């Protein structure tokens, strides 16, 4: 689904307002945005404990990066 430019701008505006008001919440323990994406997908099907294990193992194997998904 392609998001309209107007909707995208509105969502970014809401995000910036919340960030300005409440500051960073540090609710997701990730080092990079791609890790957040992978973790969010994994949490849909498994417990957080297993997500942590999977992310640890992906990092250890140098596979927690978009290019690693292409092979």
C-alpha positions as CSV (number, residue, x, y, z in Angstrom):
1,X,0.0,0.0,0.0
2,X,1.4,3.4,-1.0
3,X,0.8,6.1,1.6
4,X,-0.4,9.4,0.3
5,X,2.0,12.3,0.8
6,X,-0.6,14.2,2.8
7,X,-1.2,11.3,5.2
8,X,2.6,10.7,5.5
9,X,3.1,14.3,6.4
10,X,0.3,14.2,9.0
11,X,1.7,11.1,10.6
12,X,5.2,12.6,10.8
13,X,3.7,15.8,12.3
14,X,1.9,13.7,15.0
15,X,5.1,11.8,15.7
16,X,7.1,15.0,16.1
17,X,4.5,16.4,18.5
18,X,4.6,13.3,20.6
19,X,8.4,13.2,20.6
20,X,8.6,16.9,21.6
21,X,6.1,16.4,24.4
22,X,7.2,13.1,25.8
23,X,10.8,12.7,24.5
24,X,12.3,9.4,23.4
25,X,10.6,6.5,25.2
26,X,13.3,3.9,24.6
27,X,10.7,1.2,24.5
28,X,12.4,-0.9,21.9
29,X,15.9,-2.2,22.7
30,X,17.3,-2.0,19.2
31,X,20.6,-0.8,17.8
32,X,19.2,0.0,14.3
33,X,15.9,0.6,12.5
34,X,16.1,-2.8,10.6
35,X,16.4,-4.6,14.0
36,X,13.1,-2.9,15.1
37,X,11.5,-4.2,11.9
38,X,12.7,-7.7,12.3
39,X,11.8,-7.7,16.0
40,X,8.3,-6.4,15.3
41,X,7.7,-9.2,12.8
42,X,9.1,-11.8,15.1
43,X,6.9,-10.7,18.0
44,X,3.8,-11.5,16.0
45,X,4.5,-15.2,16.2
46,X,6.7,-15.8,19.3
47,X,7.5,-14.7,22.8
48,X,9.8,-11.8,23.5
49,X,12.3,-14.2,25.0
50,X,12.6,-16.1,21.7
51,X,12.7,-12.8,19.8
52,X,15.8,-11.8,21.9
53,X,17.4,-15.1,21.2
54,X,16.7,-14.9,17.4
55,X,18.1,-11.3,17.2
56,X,21.1,-12.3,19.2
57,X,21.8,-15.2,16.8
58,X,21.2,-13.1,13.7
59,X,23.7,-10.5,14.9
60,X,26.2,-13.2,15.8
61,X,25.9,-14.6,12.2
62,X,26.1,-11.1,10.8
63,X,22.7,-11.7,9.3
64,X,20.8,-8.8,10.8
65,X,20.9,-6.5,7.9
66,X,18.8,-6.1,4.8
67,X,21.5,-7.3,2.4
68,X,21.6,-10.6,4.3
69,X,18.0,-11.2,3.4
70,X,18.7,-11.2,-0.4
71,X,20.7,-14.4,-0.5
